[in-house]
Amino acid sequence: MFSAPGKAFVAGGYLVLDPKYRAFVIALSSRMYAHAHVEKEAAKYTEVCVKSPQFAEGEWCYKIDLSRPDLAQEIHGRHNPFVKSTIDVVLLYLAPKQNKRITITIFSDPEYHSQKDSTPKTSKTGLKTLYYHSQPIHKVAKTGLGSSAGLVACLTTALLSCFSESFDVKKETTLTRIHNLAQVAHCHAQGKIGSGFDVAAATFGSIVYRRFDPQLVNKVIESWKNDDLVQLVDNTDWKIEHTKCCLPPGIKLLMGDIVGGSETPKLVSKVLEWRKKEPERSLEVWTHLNTNNMRLIESLEKLQDTSKIQPETYKLSLRSLVEGNKSGFSDVVSSIRGIRRYMKIMTQESGAEIEPDQQTELLDYCMSLKGVLGGVVPGAGGYDAVCLLVAEDAIPEVVERTKDLSVTWLNLREQETGIREEDVSSFIGFL
């Protein structure tokens, strides 16, 4: 059984589309899980059945002729592009000769979806609580933590494990293979080549990320040949960056779901339109934004170093932060202010509501609270979420001081690890 984390995109929104720039993505404690069961011999066909018991109609079963795996049809006539694309890409890559009957069961932690019309169930060991929904998955509202990337990453991992005698997700080569295949599958399912930050965080955990050249994946999707896919996955330098980067000790990410927040509209297309119309001005704004993004990453890394080299000094700074003195963290505070300033300029000049006024009011108020280093509207922006960097000991006070506002703080924390193997015993009663 394997799992992949959710994500919060803290710095690098929009810029991540361009390989010139780097972004900071934090992996979260909400996880997607994939449990694989294999029967060696099937009859004439390979059968892959992906079950998602937390949702109504949550079963997609494919009968696959290994000579033409891409022609596989779902036997109930159901449609799930992320499941189908992942199976197609993994089988194209492996080109297996022996038929198997594979059942993969997917679970997701409660934070990925709205809990409306759902029933909590707890495993027999009492270690795990999951929510079961009365609606099919496409009718249940998502919270924007990267469920499709998490699904593709852990499903890719589970499928690969079914065809391998020794499979170790602690090895860098295994993770790179999972990442490359999952990127191709995710792009294929979406019908476009995204920046890939969500798949990278689902695979590698909390990272500083620089994207791949879209043409790499485009060529393989167009040719759809085993040789081209193997060459891309195993023998091509994607020139991406996924450097481990995490929050310093005692600083936590607080993710807020905005009550009554509207769905984020098509923001990216408005920003790209603005870039086309105003190339010089947009480059100037992006350059300033990038400077602040990099300052944030550097100052978090410096704090990480200080906590190891001068632990007592660092502890004193943390204590002062909780009491409202932010001077020991001034670089983080000013870089977050800078990020917000240029995101707001982009909002005003492009017409895309990246940091709308109601989010500005909420973030300004949160930044005035003791222990809060700053906050942003994560990812592409919009109305539905905010995230804060807060001293851990100040969190109860922040939650108390914001209880009458239109924000619900999610029970999430940072997790450095991406794909990992899980202990199945936590899921007894679900499987």
N, C-alpha and C positions, 0 to 999 in steps of 0.2 A: 504494500500500500504506500502511495506517495502523495505528497501535498505541495501546493504552491501558494505563496502569500498574495494578499491584495496589495494595493499601492496608494500612496499619496504623492502627487506630483508637486513638489514644493517650489522649485525654482527652475526656470528654463521654458516655461510655457511659450508656444509659438516658435521661439528660437530653435527648439529641438528639431524642427522640420529641416533645418539647414545643418549639414555636417560641420560647418565652421564653428558651431557653438556647442557647449556642453550643458547638461541639465542635471538636477539633483532630485532623485526619486527615492522615497522612503518606503520600504516594505512594511506591511502591517500584519498584526497578529490574526486577522481574519484569513482563513485558508480554504482553498478548494481541495478536495481529496479524491483520489482515484484508486479503487481496489480492483485488482485484476485476478481473474480465475481462468485457467486454461485447461482444455481437454485436448490432448495431442492430436487425435485423429477425428476429423469430421468426414463426411461422405464425399460427394463430388465437389463441394464448395467449402470455402472458408466462411465461417459465420462470426460476425462481430456484433454483439448486443451491448449497447451502452444504456445503463439504467440510471435514472435520477429519481429515486423513490420519494423525494421531498416535494415533488410537483405532480399534479394531475397529468395523465398521459405522458409521463416521463420515461419513455422507453423508445429507443431507436435501434432497430435490428436490420442488419445488412447481410444478404447472401452475396458472396463475392467469388467470381471466377478469377483465379489468380493470373490468368493470361490477359485479362482486361479489367483490372481492379477498379478503374475509374468509372466503369459502367454500372457499378453496384447500385441497386435500388433499395430503398427502405421498404420493408415488407408490409408495413401498415399504411404506407403513403404519407408518413409524417415527414416534416422538414426541419432539420437543424443544421444550418450551414457550417457551424463551428465543429460539430461532431463529424459530419460528412467530410469536410476538407481535411481534418486531422487524420482520419482513417485513410483517405486517398493519398495524402502526402507520405505518411509513414510506410504504406504498402508499396508505393512507387519507389521509395528509397531502398527498402529492404529486398524487394523482388523475391519474396519467399516462394519455395517450391512445394512445401508440404502444407496441406490443409489443416486448419485447427478450428476449434470452437472456442471463442473467447467471450467472456462476460466481464464487462467493466462497470463497476458501480460508483457513481459520482455522488459526493456529499459536499455541501457548502455551509460554512459557519453563518450564524444568524445575521451578521452585519452587512452581508452582500445585498439583501433584499428587504423590501418593506415587510413588516410582520403583520400587516392587515390580513384578516381572514386566514390566519395560520394557527397551528396547534403545536406547542412545544412537546417534544418527547425526549426522554433521557435514556442513555444507554444502561445496560444491566449493571455495569460497574459504577454508574453514577458519575463517570468522568466527563461525559460529553452530553450537551443538550443541543438538539437541532430543531429547526422549525419546519413543520410539514404544511404545505399550502394547498388550498382547495382548488386553485386555478392552475392551468398549464403555465410553463415557465415564461412564455412570451407575453403573458398577461399580468405577470407580477412585476411591480416597479422595482428598479435597481437603484442602489445608492451611489453608484459611480466609483466603486473601489477596484474595478478592473476584472469583473467576473469572467468576461469572455477570454481575456488573456490568461487568467488563472486556469480556466477550464482547458484551453488548448495546451498549455504547458504541462499540466498534470496528466492529461489524457495521452499526450505524446510520450511522456515518460512511462506510463503504464503499458502502452502498446509496445514500445521498444523492449521493455522488460519481458514481455511474453515471447520474444524471439531471441532472447540472449541467455546463455547459461550463466555467465558471470556479469552482473550489472551493478555498478557501484556509483551512486549519484554524488559521492564525495569526491570523485575524480573530476579534475578540470576538463579533461577530454570528453567525458560523458556529458557534462553540463553544456559544453559548447555544442555538441551534436544535438542535444535536446533543444537548445536555444535556436540554432539555425533552422531545424525542422519546424519548430513552433512558429517562428517568424514567417516562414513560407506558408504554412497552413493558415495562420491568422490573416495574412494579406489576401490569400486565395478566398477565404470565407467572406471577407469584407468587400471583395471586389475592388480593392485599392491598396496601394502600398503606403502604409502609415509610417510614423517615425519609429515605431517598435519599442518605445520606452517601457510600455506596460508589460510586454512579453519579456523584455530583458530583466525587469524588476521581479517578475514572477519566477524567473529562472535563477537569477544570481543574488536576489535580495536587495538591500539598500545600497545604491550605487550612484556615482557620477557617470553619466551616460552621454556618449556621442554616437549619432546614428550611422547606419550603413548607407551605401549608395543604392537608391531605389532600383536602378537598372539591374543590379545583381539578381534580385528576386523576380523582377519583371521578365527577364529573359527565360528563366526556368519555368515560370508559370505559362509563358507563351509556347515554349517548346514541349513541355510536359514529357521529358524523356528521362529514364533512369540514369543514364550516364551524366547528363547535365546536372541533375539533382545531387548525385553522389559527389561530383566534382565541386559543386557549390558548398555542400555541407562539410565535406572532409578535407578538401584540398585548396580552398580559396581563402585568402585573407580578407575578411569583411571590413577591415580597418575601423571597427567600432571600438568604443572605449566603454568598459564597465568596471570602473575602479571602485573597490569597497569604500564606503563612506558612511559613517553613522553618527548619530547625535552624541554629544559628550555626556558623561555620567551626570545623573540628576536633572537632565533636561529632557522633557517628554513632548511628544506630539499630541495635541488634543484636536480631534476631528469633530467638527460640528455639522449636523444635518439641519438645514434650514426648514423650519416648519412652514408649509405652504409655499415653499420655493418652487418657482416654475421650472420646467425643463429647460436646460441650456439650449438656446437656438443654434442655428448654424453660424457659429462665431468665426470659425477658421476661414471660411470663404470671404467674409467681410474684411478680415485682416489682410488676407492675400491680395484682395482687390485694392486695398489702401496701399500696400507695398508696390503694386504695379503702377498706380496713379502717382504716388509720391515717393519715388525711389530714394532720392537724397534725404528727405526728411525722415522716412521710415528707417533708413540705415543709421541715421544719427540717433534716433530713439532706441533702436535695437542695440547699438554700440554701448550706450549708457546703461541700458537694461542688463546687458551681458556683463559689464564691469561690476555691477551690484550683485548679480548672481554669483560671479566668481569670488567676490569679496565675502559673500555669505559662506560659501564652501570653505574658503581658506580660513575664515575666523572660527568655524566649527572644528576644523582640523587642528588649529592652534590650541583651542580649548581642550581638545582631546589630549594633546601633548602635555599641556600644563597640568591636567589632572593626574598624569603619570609622573611627571618630573617634580612638580611642587604640589603634592596632594593636599597639604594643610592650607596653603594659600588658596587653592581652588575651592576647598570646602568653605573657607571664610567668605569668598566671593558669592558662592551659592546661597549661604545664609543671608548675606546682605541683599541678594536679589529677592529672596522671599519677603524681606522687610521693606522692599521698594527701592533699594539702591541698585541701579542697573549699570553702574560705572565699570564694573569688572567684565561686562559683556557688551560694551558700547559699540564694538565693531559689528556684532550681530544685529543689534538694534538699528544702527544707521543703515546697514545694507538692506534690511527688510523694508525700512522706510523708503530707500531708494528704489527697490523693486516695485513697491506699491505706487510710487510717484510716476514711474514710467509706464506701468500697466494702466494707470488712470489716464495718462496722456494718450495712450493707444486707444483706450475706451472712447475718449472725447473726439479723437481725430478720425478713427476708422468707423465709428458708429456701432461697433461690436460691444455688447455690454459685458466686458471682461470683469471690471469691478464696478457694478452698478451702485448708485447712491445709497441704497439701503444696506448694501454690504459694507460700504465705506463707513457709514455710521456705526455699524456693529463692530467692525475691526478697530476703529478709532477708540471706541469705548473700551474694548478688550485691552488695547495697548496701554490704556491709562491705569490698568489694574496692577497691583503688586505681583511681581514674579513672572509677568508676561513679557517675553522678549520681542514679540511681534506676531503678526499673523497675515495670511494671504488668502485670496480665493484660489484654491488649488487648480492645477491643470489649465484648461482653456478658459476658466472663469465662469461667470454666470451667477445664477440665483440660488443654486441648490446646496452649496457647502462652503465652509470656511475651515482653515486649520491654523492652529496657534502653536508656537514653541513656548513652553512654560516650565518654570522650575517645578519639579515633581511635588515638593512640599506645599506649593501654592495652589495646586489643582482644586482641592476641596473649596477653598475661598473663591476661586474663579467661577466654579460651578454654582456656588451659592449666590454670587453677585450677578450672575447672568440668568438666574432661574425664571425671571419674568419676561425675558426676551424671547424672540421667535427662533431659538436655537436649541437643539437637543444634542448633548455631547455623547458621542458613541463610545462604547466600552472597547477601545482599541489601544494598542501600544505598538511601538516600533519593533520590528524583528529584523535582525541583520541577515538571517538565512533565507535563501530562495527555496529551490526544490529540495525536499528532504524525504527520507523514508520514515514511515510512521509505524507505531505499534498498533496492530490490528485489535488488540484486546480492548482498547478504548471504545471500539465500535460494536462490541458484542450486544446484540439486540436490534441493531440497525441492519446488519448484513443477513 
